[in-house]
Amino acid sequence: MSDASPPEPGRTPAGLPGAATLRLDKWLWFARFVKSRTLASKLCESGKARINKVIVQKAHQPVRVGDVLTFPLGPHIRVIAVRALGTRRGPAPEAQGLYEDLAPPAPRPPADPAVSAAVRNDGAGRPTKAERRATDRLRGRA
């Protein structure tokens, strides 16, 4: 008999075939959700990331195929299902094959052309203080 406790539901005990894991920070970097491993570690240690609804406090938390990750990224909350672990940080199409986006962020609304860049005639020089304030009022900043 072994002293090992039974694995969590939905988990394969380590040491058995199919129990491949990868550090969470490495996987986030491989899948191109963050630009560096350092940023991935900070995201994991912030306490805002979750694996299968369990809060993650450490960057070395193991990720397995089938896990569901929830974490903030910019103004969005990303919900991602892990489909593969990956072996390197490859090109974007390869990275997109590592996950399935369960809650993709809403597309951005198109920019309002009336609020686009202010138009100045060529050779008009820098705007005066009054012109700059008028431009700010037009853009809704004042």
Buried (B, 14 or more C-beta within 10 A) or exposed (E): EEEEEEEEEEBBEEEEEEEEBBBBBBBBBBBBBBEEBEBBBEBBBEEBBBBBEEEBEEBEBBBBBEBBBBBEBEEEEBBBEBBBBBEEEEEEEBBEEBBEEEEEEEEEEEEEEEEEEEEEEEEEEEEEEEEEEBBEEEEEEE
